[in-house]
């Protein structure tokens, strides 16, 4: 006996109240779990775990207790005034800053003055007078002023700086935000003659960047949902579908976040787009349902019957679209970058949750209202649909021209992709008028470069004069790199320089380096410990840290060449027999490393781009496989891929032609967009297969335009309105992502309503009617 297949849409509508109760109960549980979701702010997680740059950066943090340093700078014309007024202000600021939670220490010219006072021979026998020792004209004071130029003050003394070192052991993400907020408040309260005060550094960048990402997510959840609700009402003249849209999106976002928290994932800079993509999937599906429901009601069907018919016509393609989205996003799990893998799984969960939300809410909420509800399609919608059909018809009549144009377009895309450049300046992720960007420009011009990085060198257990001399020789070689000011190191600094400055005192010159360093450590313990780490009790060897500064506002090629030159110079110097002789073994236990925030950020976007091309390829294969299943035809699956891949690659190719660098937002657009734009193709192919039974190709395509065409147009319009809100974000990657997704959706929709039927007409029989 053969049992008939169950009428799932009618079954769902019959049990609509039970489904609503289940949905509310699940939402209440998910809401409490959603609050546990945390942000992972570690920049090094943006690299593969085996990436040498990430490993070197982790070694830097483990050896020297973190690398979280902020710098507060301000104009101070009387910094070198012999009266000590400039240093008095610094002491007052230091006391306020050191009282902030999470601040470990502050380095300033005032603290250097205190250290120098203790190092003076006279200080051993007499109390120091009130005159600042650092402002003396002798050789020792001059050496220390030059040593700390670019860190505690500018070369001309017109700018003062306080280097604030945060303790990562006492500073959680929220604590870091609080420390940065406290520093901003202190900077804002400086007198007018010391404005503009600037605040820069890695903690500031991370705090600002993630605050913007979180703000963008909230704006997407509020402004976008409001705009989409208005758009939905204007298009359908129905509060019912506005309610469905709001409920489905909110339920899907909260439940997705709850599931993400349950499986132990955390939000990152990448997954800030979670709300955006869930919104895309949900809105596209709801509009298809709304169009089908309206068409049934205009034929006089009751609310329940219209919902049944609407679900019957589009629930299957919606299910396939959500499953295809999940497969496409799950393909991101092949990424070597942890946050991208996590984002892929998050969005795969989100796509499936949207499907569940539609099943739970639509049968109950959509069936509200009398027969004949809704509005008739407007003349404008008909004209747009007819324009799409005219485009398809023109392509059919001029097939050879169209195919030749496709070939030329493919060649042009290839050339454009080959010209893509990478944005390595993280500051350019903020708009030029953003306070942080302005602060960095000030530091760049007045304090000798905003790019901060490090060289880690193995050190003997006891620092000898010969070893420190070799380190200074390496520093001189590093300073000689480059023939242009922007392509050179603006500052190279290590404990070897501090020791050399201290040895300019005749009495200290006869002391061993260990004694001089011990004297400086007594006054500036946290700073000296950030420069040299002795052998640890767990067997880790001693290490020396060389701090480097360079210009941030230079092209990616210049940065990459400079980093490569520094690595080559360090490698050559530490490979010499003289260097190896400082260690008991023939080779140091730890290889030297060139690392730091500057090195990480220079390779971040280029690494993401390379990784994302792999993800894009795997995602494309996964989506293609799902299309093959949906269309039950290899030829139709190929037809469905072209209208989605060409717009995505075309948008990126245009960026290459225009010379627009690829930033964090652009780097993921290809892998993400293939899962976003494919929904239109699935709905078109499902409707085509349904109409193709018993009908010719031409008639089937014309019928699809009458049913699916308007839904694709309305969905694209709504989503473009929604994503346009991101274009105003002060965080440029978010704004770029919003703009590019909008463009990709528009172009993909046009391609799905012109190129897709044209390709179907070619492969499925041009002679059929």
C-alpha positions in Angstrom: 0.0 0.0 0.0 1.3 3.5 -1.0 0.6 6.2 1.5 0.0 9.7 0.1 2.6 12.4 1.0 1.4 14.6 3.8 0.2 18.1 3.0 2.8 19.8 5.1 1.5 23.4 4.6 -2.0 22.5 5.6 -0.7 20.5 8.6 1.3 23.6 9.7 -1.6 25.9 9.4 -3.9 23.5 11.3 -1.4 23.5 14.2 -0.5 27.2 14.0 -1.4 28.0 17.6 0.7 25.2 19.0 3.6 26.3 16.8 3.2 29.9 18.2 3.3 28.6 21.8 6.4 26.6 21.0 8.1 29.6 19.4 7.4 31.9 22.4 8.7 29.3 24.8 11.9 28.8 22.8 12.4 32.6 22.6 12.1 33.0 26.3 14.8 30.4 26.9 17.0 31.7 24.1 16.8 35.3 25.4 18.5 34.3 28.7 21.2 32.3 26.9 21.8 35.1 24.4 23.1 37.3 27.2 26.1 35.0 27.7 27.5 35.6 24.2 30.9 37.3 24.4 33.3 39.1 22.1 36.7 37.7 21.4 39.0 40.7 20.7 42.3 38.9 20.1 43.7 40.2 16.9 46.1 37.2 16.6 43.1 34.9 16.2 42.6 36.5 12.8 45.6 34.4 11.6 45.9 30.6 11.2 47.2 29.0 14.4 50.3 27.8 12.5 51.0 31.2 11.0 54.6 32.3 12.0 53.4 36.0 12.5 50.7 34.9 15.0 53.1 32.6 16.8 55.8 35.3 17.1 53.2 37.8 18.4 52.0 35.2 20.9 55.6 34.7 22.0 56.0 38.5 22.5 53.0 38.6 24.7 54.0 35.5 26.7 57.6 36.7 27.2 57.0 40.3 28.1 53.6 40.1 29.7 51.4 41.5 26.9 51.8 44.3 24.4 48.9 46.5 25.4 50.4 50.0 25.3 48.5 53.3 24.8 50.0 56.7 24.3 48.5 60.0 25.4 50.1 63.0 23.7 49.5 66.7 24.0 51.1 70.0 23.0 53.5 71.3 25.7 55.6 74.2 24.7 57.1 74.5 28.2 58.1 70.8 28.5 61.8 71.7 28.5 61.3 74.8 30.7 64.0 74.8 33.4 61.3 75.8 35.9 59.9 72.3 35.7 56.3 73.4 35.0 56.0 70.9 32.1 57.2 68.0 34.2 54.9 69.1 37.0 51.9 68.7 34.7 53.2 65.2 33.7 53.5 64.1 37.3 49.9 65.2 38.0 48.7 63.3 34.9 50.7 60.2 35.9 49.0 60.1 39.3 45.5 60.3 37.7 46.3 57.7 35.0 48.0 55.2 37.4 44.8 55.4 39.5 42.7 54.0 36.6 41.8 50.3 36.9 44.0 48.0 34.8 46.9 50.5 34.4 50.2 48.9 35.3 52.6 51.7 34.8 53.2 55.0 33.0 56.4 56.1 31.3 56.9 59.8 30.8 59.7 62.3 30.8 58.9 63.1 34.4 59.5 59.4 35.3 62.8 59.4 33.3 63.8 62.5 35.3 63.1 60.6 38.5 65.2 57.7 37.3 68.0 59.9 36.2 68.0 61.7 39.6 68.6 58.3 41.4 71.3 57.4 38.9 73.3 60.6 39.5 76.4 60.0 41.6 75.5 62.9 43.9 72.2 61.2 44.7 74.1 58.6 46.6 75.2 61.2 49.1 73.0 64.2 48.8 69.3 64.8 48.4 68.3 65.9 45.0 67.3 69.5 44.6 64.2 70.7 42.8 65.9 71.4 39.4 64.9 68.7 36.8 67.9 66.5 36.2 66.6 65.5 32.7 66.9 69.2 31.6 70.5 69.6 32.5 73.1 70.4 29.8 75.5 67.6 30.7 76.1 64.5 28.6 74.0 62.1 30.7 70.9 64.3 30.5 71.3 64.9 26.8 71.8 61.2 26.2 68.5 60.3 28.0 66.6 63.1 26.3 67.7 61.7 22.9 67.1 58.1 24.0 63.4 58.7 24.8 62.7 61.2 22.0 59.8 59.8 20.0 58.4 58.0 23.1 58.0 60.5 25.9 58.4 63.7 23.8 58.9 64.9 20.3 62.4 65.8 19.1 61.7 69.5 19.3 60.1 69.2 22.8 56.8 70.8 21.6 54.8 67.6 22.2 54.7 65.5 25.4 53.7 61.9 25.6 52.7 59.5 28.4 53.2 55.8 27.5 50.5 53.9 29.4 51.1 50.2 29.9 48.0 48.1 30.7 48.2 44.9 32.7 46.5 42.2 30.6 46.2 40.0 33.7 44.0 42.7 35.4 42.2 44.1 32.3 39.3 42.2 30.8 37.6 43.4 27.6 35.3 45.6 29.6 38.1 46.7 31.8 40.2 47.7 28.8 37.3 49.7 27.5 37.0 51.4 30.9 40.7 52.2 31.0 40.6 53.7 27.5 37.5 55.7 28.4 39.3 56.9 31.5 42.3 58.0 29.4 40.0 59.8 27.0 38.4 61.7 29.9 41.8 62.7 31.2 42.8 63.9 27.7 39.6 65.9 27.4 40.1 67.7 30.7 43.6 69.0 29.8 43.7 72.8 29.6 43.1 74.6 26.3 46.8 75.3 25.8 47.5 71.6 25.8 44.8 70.7 23.2 44.3 68.8 21.0 45.3 65.9 23.2 45.6 62.6 21.3 45.2 59.0 22.4 46.6 56.1 20.3 47.8 52.6 20.7 46.6 49.0 20.2 44.1 49.0 23.1 42.6 52.2 21.7 42.3 50.7 18.2 40.7 47.5 19.5 38.4 49.3 21.9 37.2 51.8 19.2 37.0 49.1 16.5 34.9 46.7 18.5 32.7 49.5 19.9 31.9 50.6 16.3 31.2 47.0 15.3 28.8 46.6 18.2 27.2 49.9 17.5 26.8 49.0 13.8 25.1 45.7 14.9 22.7 47.6 17.1 22.0 50.1 14.3 21.4 47.3 11.9 19.0 45.7 14.4 17.0 48.9 15.0 17.3 51.2 12.0 17.4 48.5 9.4 14.4 46.7 10.9 12.5 50.0 11.0 13.3 50.8 7.3 12.4 47.3 6.2 9.1 47.4 8.1 8.2 50.7 6.3 9.3 49.2 3.0 7.2 46.1 3.6 4.1 48.1 4.5 4.5 50.4 1.4 4.9 47.3 -0.9 2.1 45.2 0.5 -0.1 47.7 2.4 -0.3 45.0 5.2 0.6 45.3 8.8 0.3 41.6 9.0 3.5 41.0 6.9 5.3 43.8 8.8 4.6 41.9 12.0 5.7 38.6 10.4 9.0 40.2 9.3 9.8 41.8 12.6 9.0 38.7 14.6 10.9 36.3 12.3 14.0 38.4 12.2 14.1 39.1 15.9 13.4 35.5 16.9 16.0 34.3 14.4 18.7 36.6 15.6 18.2 35.9 19.3 17.9 32.1 18.8 21.0 32.1 16.5 23.0 34.0 19.1 21.8 31.6 21.8 22.8 28.6 19.9 26.2 30.2 19.1 26.7 30.7 22.8 25.7 27.2 23.7 28.2 25.6 21.3 31.0 27.8 22.8 31.6 30.2 20.0 32.3 33.9 20.5 31.6 37.0 18.4 34.6 38.5 16.6 35.4 41.4 14.2 34.3 39.1 11.4 31.0 37.9 12.9 29.8 41.4 13.4 27.8 40.8 10.2 25.8 38.0 11.8 22.7 40.1 12.2 23.0 41.5 8.7 23.2 38.2 7.0 20.4 36.6 9.1 18.3 39.6 8.1 19.1 39.0 4.4 18.0 35.4 4.5 14.8 36.1 6.5 13.6 39.1 4.5 14.2 37.4 1.1 12.1 34.4 2.3 9.3 36.5 3.8 8.8 38.6 0.7 8.4 35.5 -1.5 5.8 34.3 1.0 4.1 37.7 1.1 3.8 37.8 -2.7 2.3 34.3 -2.9 -0.1 35.0 0.0 -1.2 38.3 -1.7 -1.8 36.6 -5.0 -4.0 33.9 -3.3 -6.0 36.6 -1.3 -6.6 38.6 -4.5 -8.2 35.5 -5.9 -10.7 35.6 -3.0 -9.1 32.9 -0.8 -9.6 33.0 2.9 -6.7 33.9 5.2 -6.1 30.3 6.2 -6.4 29.0 2.6 -4.2 31.8 1.3 -1.5 30.9 3.8 -1.8 27.2 2.8 -1.5 28.0 -0.9 1.4 30.5 -0.3 3.3 27.9 1.8 2.6 25.2 -0.8 4.1 27.3 -3.6 7.2 28.7 -1.9 8.0 26.8 1.2 10.0 24.2 -0.7 12.2 26.7 -2.5 12.6 28.6 0.8 13.7 25.4 2.5 16.2 24.7 -0.3 17.4 28.3 -0.2 18.0 28.1 3.6 19.8 24.8 3.3 21.9 26.1 0.4 22.8 29.1 2.4 23.8 26.8 5.3 26.0 24.7 3.0 27.6 27.8 1.5 28.4 29.3 4.9 29.5 26.0 6.4 32.1 25.9 3.6 33.9 28.7 5.5 34.9 26.0 8.0 37.8 25.1 5.7 39.4 28.4 6.6 42.6 28.4 8.6 41.5 31.6 10.4 39.5 30.8 13.6 37.0 33.7 13.5 36.1 32.9 9.9 35.5 29.3 10.7 33.4 30.4 13.6 31.5 32.8 11.5 30.8 30.1 8.9 29.2 27.9 11.5 27.3 30.8 13.0 25.7 31.7 9.7 25.0 28.0 8.9 23.1 27.9 12.2 21.4 31.2 11.4 20.2 30.0 8.0 18.6 26.9 9.5 17.1 29.0 12.4 15.4 31.3 9.8 13.8 28.2 8.3 12.6 27.1 11.7 11.2 30.6 12.5 9.2 30.7 9.2 7.7 27.3 10.0 6.8 28.4 13.5 5.4 31.9 12.9 4.1 32.1 9.3 1.3 29.6 9.6 -0.2 31.5 12.5 0.6 35.2 11.8 0.2 35.1 8.0 -3.3 33.6 8.2 -4.7 36.6 10.0 -7.1 38.8 8.0 -10.0 38.4 5.7 -10.1 37.2 2.1 -9.1 39.8 -0.5 -6.6 41.4 1.8 -3.5 43.1 0.6 -2.9 45.4 -2.3 -2.6 44.8 -6.0 0.8 45.0 -7.6 1.6 48.6 -8.6 2.2 49.7 -12.2 5.8 50.5 -11.3 6.4 46.8 -10.2 4.9 45.7 -13.5 7.2 48.0 -15.5 10.3 46.8 -13.7 9.3 43.2 -14.3 8.6 43.9 -17.9 12.0 45.6 -18.2 13.7 42.5 -16.9 11.8 40.4 -19.3 12.7 42.8 -22.2 16.4 42.3 -21.1 16.0 38.6 -21.3 14.3 38.8 -24.7 17.0 41.0 -26.1 19.7 38.6 -25.0 17.7 35.8 -26.6 17.4 37.7 -29.9 21.1 38.6 -29.9 22.5 35.4 -28.6 25.9 35.7 -30.3 26.5 39.2 -29.1 25.4 38.2 -25.6 27.8 35.2 -25.5 30.7 37.3 -26.8 29.9 40.0 -24.2 30.0 37.3 -21.5 33.5 36.2 -22.7 34.7 39.8 -22.7 33.2 40.4 -19.3 35.0 37.3 -17.9 38.3 38.5 -19.4 37.7 42.0 -17.9 36.9 40.5 -14.5 40.2 38.5 -14.6 42.2 41.6 -15.4 40.5 43.6 -12.7 41.0 40.9 -10.0 44.7 40.9 -10.9 44.9 44.6 -10.0 43.5 44.3 -6.5 45.6 46.0 -3.8 45.6 45.4 -0.1 44.9 48.0 2.6 47.4 47.5 5.4 46.9 50.7 7.2 44.4 49.9 10.0 43.9 53.5 10.7 42.2 53.9 7.3 39.5 51.6 8.6 38.2 54.8 10.3 37.0 57.8 8.4 39.5 60.7 8.0 37.5 63.0 10.3 37.2 60.4 13.0 39.0 61.5 16.2 41.1 58.4 16.3 42.3 59.0 12.7 43.1 62.6 13.5 45.1 61.5 16.6 47.1 59.0 14.6 48.0 61.7 12.0 49.3 63.9 14.8 51.4 61.1 16.3 52.6 60.2 12.8 53.8 63.8 12.1 55.1 64.9 15.5 56.4 61.8 17.2 58.1 59.9 14.4 55.6 57.3 13.1 52.6 55.5 14.4 53.7 52.0 13.3 54.8 50.1 16.4 56.6 46.8 16.1 59.3 44.7 17.8 62.3 42.5 17.3 62.7 39.6 19.8 66.3 38.5 20.3 67.7 35.6 22.4 69.9 36.9 25.2 72.5 35.4 27.5 71.6 35.0 31.1 74.0 37.8 32.0 74.0 40.8 29.6 77.6 41.6 28.9 79.0 44.8 27.3 80.1 42.8 24.2 76.5 41.4 23.7 74.9 44.9 24.1 77.5 46.3 21.7 76.4 43.7 19.2 72.8 44.6 19.7 73.6 48.3 19.0 75.5 47.3 15.9 72.3 45.5 14.7 70.3 48.6 15.5 72.7 50.7 13.4 72.2 48.3 10.5 68.4 48.5 10.9 68.5 52.3 11.0 70.4 52.3 7.7 67.6 50.4 5.9 65.7 52.3 3.2 66.6 55.2 1.0 63.3 57.2 1.5 62.1 58.8 4.8 58.8 56.9 4.6 60.6 53.6 3.9 62.9 53.8 6.9 62.6 53.1 10.6 62.0 56.3 12.5 63.0 54.8 15.9 65.0 51.8 17.1 65.2 51.4 20.8 66.4 48.7 23.3 67.9 48.1 26.7 71.3 48.4 24.9 70.6 52.1 24.1 69.5 52.7 27.7 72.6 51.1 29.0 74.8 53.2 26.6 73.0 56.4 27.7 73.6 55.5 31.4 77.3 54.8 30.7 77.9 58.4 29.6 78.2 59.2 33.4 81.9 58.8 34.3 81.0 56.9 37.5 78.4 54.6 35.9 80.7 53.9 33.0 82.9 51.8 35.2 80.0 49.7 36.5 79.0 46.5 34.7 75.8 46.6 32.5 73.9 44.5 35.0 74.4 47.2 37.7 73.3 50.1 35.4 70.2 48.1 34.3 69.4 47.3 37.9 69.5 51.0 38.7 67.1 51.8 35.9 64.8 48.9 36.9 64.6 50.3 40.4 63.0 53.5 39.0 61.1 52.1 36.0 60.5 48.5 36.7 57.6 47.8 34.4 59.3 49.6 31.5 62.7 47.8 31.9 60.9 44.5 32.3 59.2 45.2 28.9 62.7 45.5 27.4 64.5 42.5 28.8 63.2 39.2 30.3 65.6 37.1 32.3 65.5 33.3 32.2 62.3 32.0 33.7 62.0 29.3 36.3 60.2 27.0 33.8 63.2 26.9 31.6 62.4 29.7 29.1 65.6 31.5 27.9 66.3 35.1 28.4 65.0 37.5 25.7 65.7 41.0 24.7 63.1 43.2 23.0 64.0 45.8 20.5 61.2 48.4 20.0 60.7 49.8 16.5 58.7 52.7 15.1 58.0 53.5 11.5 55.5 55.4 9.3 52.0 53.9 9.1 50.8 56.1 6.2 52.7 54.3 3.4 51.6 51.8 0.7 51.4 48.1 1.4 54.3 47.3 -0.9 56.5 49.7 1.1 55.5 48.1 4.4 56.1 44.6 3.1 59.5 45.5 1.7 60.5 47.2 5.0 59.4 44.2 7.1 61.3 41.9 4.7 64.4 44.0 5.0 64.3 44.1 8.8 63.9 40.3 8.9 66.8 39.8 6.5 69.0 42.1 8.5 68.2 40.4 11.8 68.7 37.0 10.2 72.1 37.9 8.8 73.3 39.5 12.1 72.2 36.6 14.3 73.7 34.0 12.0 77.2 35.4 12.4 79.8 33.5 14.5 80.3 36.5 16.7 76.6 36.4 17.7 76.6 32.6 18.2 79.6 32.9 20.6 77.4 34.7 23.1 75.5 31.5 23.8 76.6 28.2 25.3 75.0 26.3 22.5 76.1 26.5 18.9 72.6 28.1 18.1 70.4 30.2 20.4 67.6 28.2 22.0 65.1 30.6 20.5 65.1 32.0 17.0 64.9 35.8 16.6 61.5 37.1 15.7 60.2 40.2 13.9 56.7 40.8 15.2 54.4 43.3 16.7 51.1 45.0 15.9 52.5 46.7 12.7 53.7 43.3 11.3 50.4 41.6 12.2 48.2 44.3 10.6 50.3 44.5 7.5 49.7 40.8 6.7 46.1 40.6 8.1 44.1 41.6 5.0 46.3 39.9 2.5 46.1 36.7 4.5 42.3 37.0 4.8 42.0 37.6 1.0 44.1 34.5 0.2 42.2 32.4 2.7 38.8 33.7 1.4 39.5 32.7 -2.2 39.9 29.1 -0.9 36.7 29.5 1.1 34.9 31.1 -2.0 35.9 28.1 -4.1 34.7 25.5 -1.5 31.5 27.5 -0.9 30.8 27.7 -4.7 31.2 24.0 -5.0 28.8 23.4 -2.1 26.2 25.8 -3.5 26.6 24.3 -6.9 26.0 20.8 -5.5 22.8 22.1 -3.8 21.6 23.8 -7.0 22.2 20.5 -8.8 19.9 18.7 -6.3 17.3 21.5 -6.5 17.2 21.7 -10.3 17.9 18.0 -10.9 19.9 19.0 -13.8 23.7 19.7 -14.2 23.0 22.1 -17.0 20.5 24.1 -15.0 22.8 24.2 -12.0 25.5 25.7 -14.1 23.0 28.3 -15.3 22.1 29.1 -11.7 25.8 29.7 -10.7 26.7 32.2 -13.4 24.3 35.0 -12.5 25.7 34.9 -8.9 29.4 34.5 -9.4 29.8 37.1 -12.2 28.3 40.0 -10.1 30.4 39.1 -7.1 33.7 38.8 -9.0 32.7 41.8 -11.1 32.3 44.0 -8.1 35.8 43.0 -6.8 37.2 43.5 -10.3 35.8 47.1 -10.4 37.6 47.8 -7.1 40.8 46.6 -8.8 40.2 48.8 -11.8 39.4 51.8 -9.6 42.5 51.2 -7.4 40.4 50.9 -4.3 42.3 48.8 -1.7 40.7 45.7 -0.2 40.0 46.2 3.5 38.5 43.9 6.2 35.0 44.4 4.9 36.0 43.7 1.3 38.1 40.7 2.0 35.1 38.5 3.0 32.6 39.8 0.4 33.2 37.0 -2.1 32.8 34.1 0.3 29.8 35.7 2.1 27.9 37.0 -1.0 27.7 33.6 -2.7 25.5 32.4 0.1 23.4 35.6 0.1 22.7 36.1 -3.6 21.9 32.5 -4.5 18.3 32.6 -3.1 16.9 34.3 -6.2 18.3 31.6 -8.4 16.8 28.8 -6.3 13.4 30.4 -6.4 13.6 30.9 -10.1 14.8 27.4 -10.8 12.2 25.8 -8.5 9.4 27.8 -10.2 10.7 27.0 -13.6 10.8 23.3 -12.9 7.2 23.5 -11.6 5.9 25.3 -14.7 8.0 23.3 -17.1 5.9 20.2 -16.5 3.7 20.0 -19.5 4.8 23.4 -20.9 7.6 24.6 -23.2 10.6 26.6 -22.2 9.4 30.0 -23.3 6.0 29.7 -21.7 7.5 28.4 -18.5 10.0 31.3 -18.3 7.1 33.8 -18.9 5.1 32.2 -16.1 8.1 32.4 -13.7 8.3 36.2 -14.3 4.6 36.5 -13.3 5.2 34.7 -9.9 8.9 34.8 -8.9 10.0 37.9 -10.8 8.2 40.5 -8.6 9.2 38.8 -5.4 12.9 38.9 -6.4 12.6 42.6 -7.3 10.9 43.5 -4.0 13.3 41.4 -1.9 16.2 43.1 -3.5 14.7 46.6 -3.0 14.1 45.8 0.7 17.5 44.4 1.3 19.2 47.3 -0.5 17.3 49.7 1.8 18.4 47.8 4.8 22.1 47.5 4.0 22.2 51.2 2.9 22.2 52.1 6.6 25.6 50.5 7.0 27.1 53.0 4.5 27.1 55.7 7.2 29.2 53.7 9.6 32.4 55.4 10.9 34.1 52.0 10.6 34.9 51.8 6.9 35.0 48.0 6.6 31.4 47.9 7.8 30.4 50.7 5.4 32.2 48.9 2.6 30.5 45.7 3.3 27.1 47.3 3.3 27.7 49.1 0.0 29.2 46.1 -1.8 26.5 43.7 -0.6 23.9 46.1 -1.8 25.5 46.4 -5.2 26.0 42.7 -5.4 22.4 42.0 -4.5 21.1 44.4 -7.1 23.3 43.2 -9.9 22.7 39.5 -9.0 18.9 40.1 -9.0 19.1 41.7 -12.5 21.3 38.8 -13.6 18.8 36.3 -12.2 16.0 37.9 -14.1 17.9 38.3 -17.4 21.0 36.2 -17.7 19.6 33.1 -15.9 16.5 32.7 -18.2 18.7 33.4 -21.2 21.1 30.6 -20.1 18.1 28.3 -19.4 16.7 29.0 -22.9 20.1 28.0 -24.4 20.6 24.7 -22.5 17.0 23.6 -22.2 15.9 23.8 -25.8 15.6 27.0 -27.7 13.0 25.5 -30.0 10.4 24.8 -27.4 7.6 27.2 -26.8 
